[in-house]
């Protein structure tokens, strides 16, 4: 029996010399992260393909990911950035960047944006409508607690837009608002145009083993079903928790409990549908 196709839906590259101000708070990660390093980590885990995801709200970050994607077949798609708060500029950049066939989604670091209502701004909604017209997904990072409800409202307002909730919205492991997070996740999942990444389930300096992750996994599986979940590592954000191998080992036992078709959906099928991959 051949091994299942595995697509890592969430990998980052960066060079701190060119931005990424948030790395000031993560000195252990403040170094260039290259395509060669990413490829080595993926190879060691037996993962053949990955989706590169923006890590800075700049066009330079997107352009560099697209350049890597053009050179390396293992990059299945790129989730980039455009200035969503300026619909005219967003349209122009989508036209320019969209010439690259691997641009399949857009993301904005909403959790770092001082405008807590960013997803509700009329200009942003107009730009997101452009994404829907182009068949591009929109990703929402670190949505809990501020933006998960907004993502749900956005899904209702723009039913033609596929909304990807990164990292299961960052579950509050061990926190008093666990039930509120689970309820908000179910509310978001009630909209058929939402999907979620089982990724980034870690805290700074703390690895969450499978037994700790299981409650979040069970909640996500019940809310979305395997057909709307996808596997992701969030590498190299996991470097302090043991790197790629520990993240893969954390999720694989949970995914492998499922039926073959369900495993296939989470490992590759959902990503193929959301990002229009072959």
C-alpha positions in Angstrom: 0.0 0.0 0.0 1.4 3.4 -1.0 1.9 6.1 1.6 -0.9 8.7 1.7 -0.3 12.1 0.2 0.6 14.6 2.9 0.5 18.4 2.4 1.6 20.6 5.2 -0.8 23.5 5.0 1.2 25.9 7.1 4.9 26.6 6.7 6.7 29.9 7.0 9.9 31.3 5.6 11.4 34.7 6.5 14.5 37.0 6.7 14.4 39.3 9.7 16.6 41.8 7.9 13.5 42.7 5.8 10.8 43.3 8.4 8.9 40.8 10.7 8.9 43.2 13.6 7.1 40.6 15.8 10.3 38.5 15.9 11.7 41.0 18.4 9.6 39.1 21.0 10.9 35.8 19.7 14.7 36.0 19.7 15.1 32.3 19.3 13.4 32.6 15.9 15.1 35.8 14.8 17.2 34.4 12.0 16.8 33.7 8.3 14.6 30.7 7.6 15.2 29.3 4.2 13.5 27.0 1.7 16.4 24.5 2.0 15.9 24.3 5.7 12.2 23.8 5.3 12.6 21.1 2.7 15.0 19.2 5.0 12.4 19.3 7.8 9.7 18.1 5.5 11.8 15.3 4.1 12.7 14.0 7.5 9.0 13.8 8.4 8.0 12.2 5.0 6.0 15.2 4.0 6.2 15.8 0.2 4.5 19.2 -0.2 3.8 22.3 1.7 1.9 25.6 1.5 3.9 28.7 2.3 2.0 31.2 4.5 2.7 34.9 5.0 4.4 36.0 8.2 4.5 39.7 7.6 2.0 42.2 6.3 4.2 43.3 3.3 4.3 42.7 -0.4 8.0 41.8 -0.2 7.1 38.7 2.0 4.6 37.6 -0.6 6.9 38.2 -3.5 9.7 36.2 -2.0 7.4 33.2 -1.2 6.2 33.3 -4.8 9.8 33.3 -6.0 10.5 30.2 -3.9 7.3 28.6 -5.2 8.4 29.2 -8.8 11.7 27.4 -8.1 10.6 24.5 -5.9 7.9 22.1 -6.9 7.3 21.0 -3.3 5.7 24.3 -2.7 2.1 23.5 -3.6 0.6 27.0 -3.0 1.3 30.4 -1.4 -0.9 32.3 1.0 0.2 35.9 0.6 -0.8 39.4 1.6 -2.3 42.5 0.0 -3.5 45.8 1.6 -7.1 44.7 2.3 -7.9 48.1 3.8 -7.4 49.8 0.4 -9.7 48.0 -2.1 -8.2 49.8 -5.2 -4.6 48.8 -4.2 -5.8 45.4 -3.2 -7.3 44.9 -6.7 -4.2 46.1 -8.4 -1.9 43.8 -6.4 -4.3 40.8 -6.8 -4.0 41.4 -10.5 -0.3 41.6 -10.4 0.5 38.8 -8.0 -2.3 36.7 -9.4 -0.3 36.2 -12.5 1.6 33.6 -10.5 -0.3 30.3 -10.6 0.6 29.3 -7.0 -1.0 32.3 -5.3 -4.1 30.6 -3.7 -4.9 32.6 -0.6 -4.5 35.9 1.3 -3.9 36.5 5.0 -3.6 39.5 7.3 -2.0 39.4 10.8 -5.3 40.5 12.4 -4.0 39.7 15.9 -1.2 42.2 15.5 -3.4 44.9 13.9 -4.4 47.7 16.4 -7.7 47.9 14.6 -9.6 45.3 16.5 -12.5 45.6 14.1 -10.3 45.1 11.0 -12.5 42.3 9.6 -15.6 44.5 10.0 -14.2 47.5 8.1 -16.2 48.3 4.9 -13.0 48.7 2.9 -11.7 45.3 4.1 -15.1 43.6 3.3 -14.9 45.1 -0.3 -11.4 43.6 -0.8 -12.5 40.3 0.6 -15.3 40.2 -1.9 -12.6 40.5 -4.6 -10.9 37.4 -3.1 -14.2 35.5 -3.4 -14.5 36.5 -7.1 -11.0 35.2 -7.7 -11.5 32.0 -5.9 -8.8 32.8 -3.3 -9.1 31.7 0.3 -8.8 34.1 3.2 -7.0 33.0 6.4 -7.5 34.3 9.9 -4.6 33.7 12.3 -4.8 33.4 16.1 -8.5 34.3 16.1 -9.3 33.5 19.7 -10.5 35.5 21.5 -10.8 38.7 19.5 -11.6 37.6 16.0 -13.2 34.2 16.0 -16.7 35.7 16.3 -15.8 38.2 13.6 -14.7 35.4 11.3 -18.0 33.7 11.8 -19.9 37.0 10.9 -17.6 37.4 7.9 -18.5 33.9 6.7 -22.2 34.8 6.9 -21.7 38.1 5.1 -19.6 36.6 2.2 -20.8 33.0 1.6 -18.7 32.8 -1.5 -15.5 33.4 0.4 -13.6 30.4 1.8 -12.4 31.3 5.3 -9.6 29.4 6.8 -9.3 29.5 10.6 -5.6 28.9 11.3 -4.5 26.9 14.3 -8.0 26.1 15.4 -8.1 29.8 16.4 -5.5 29.0 19.1 -7.4 26.9 21.7 -6.9 28.2 25.3 -5.5 25.0 26.7 -6.1 24.8 30.4 -7.8 28.2 30.5 -11.1 29.2 32.0 -12.6 30.2 28.6 -12.2 26.7 27.1 -16.0 26.2 26.7 -16.4 29.7 25.2 -13.7 28.9 22.6 -15.4 25.6 21.8 -18.8 27.2 21.4 -17.3 30.0 19.1 -15.5 27.3 17.0 -18.8 25.5 16.5 -20.5 28.7 15.6 -17.9 29.4 12.9 -18.0 25.8 11.7 -21.8 26.2 11.2 -21.0 28.2 8.0 -20.2 25.8 5.2 -17.6 28.2 3.7 -15.3 27.9 6.8 -12.5 25.4 7.2 -9.8 25.1 9.9 -6.2 24.1 10.2 -5.1 21.6 12.9 -1.8 23.5 13.3 0.1 25.7 15.7 -1.2 23.9 18.8 1.7 24.9 20.9 2.7 27.5 23.5 6.0 29.3 23.7 8.5 26.8 25.2 5.8 24.2 25.8 5.0 21.2 23.6 1.5 19.9 23.8 1.6 16.0 23.4 -1.3 14.2 21.7 -3.1 13.6 25.0 -3.2 17.3 25.8 -4.2 18.3 22.2 -7.0 15.7 22.1 -9.7 17.9 23.5 -9.1 20.5 20.9 -8.9 17.8 18.2 -12.1 16.2 19.3 -13.9 19.6 19.4 -12.6 20.5 15.9 -13.5 17.1 14.5 -17.0 17.3 15.8 -17.5 20.9 14.6 -16.0 20.6 11.1 -15.6 17.0 10.3 -12.5 15.7 8.5 -13.6 17.1 5.2 -13.1 20.7 6.5 -9.9 20.2 8.5 -6.3 20.1 7.3 -3.0 19.2 8.7 -0.3 21.9 9.3 2.8 22.3 11.3 3.3 26.1 11.7 7.0 25.4 11.4 9.4 27.1 12.3 7.2 28.5 15.1 7.5 25.1 16.7 11.3 25.3 16.9 11.3 25.8 20.7 9.0 22.8 21.2 11.2 20.3 19.5 10.9 21.3 15.9 9.0 19.7 13.1 9.3 16.1 14.3 7.6 16.7 17.6 4.7 18.5 16.0 4.2 15.7 13.5 4.4 13.1 16.2 1.8 15.1 18.2 -0.8 15.1 15.5 -0.2 11.8 13.6 -1.6 9.5 16.3 -4.8 11.4 16.4 -5.2 11.5 12.6 -4.3 7.9 12.2 -7.3 6.9 14.4 -9.6 7.9 11.6 -10.8 5.9 8.6 -8.5 6.0 5.5 -10.7 8.4 3.6 -10.9 10.7 6.6 -7.1 10.7 7.0 -6.7 11.4 3.4 -9.0 14.4 3.7 -7.1 16.0 6.6 -3.6 15.2 5.2 -4.3 16.4 1.7 -7.9 16.4 0.4 -9.1 19.5 2.2 -6.0 21.5 1.2 -6.4 20.4 -2.4 -10.0 21.7 -2.4 -9.4 24.9 -0.6 -6.3 25.9 -2.6 -7.4 24.3 -5.9 -4.4 22.0 -6.1 -4.0 19.1 -8.6 
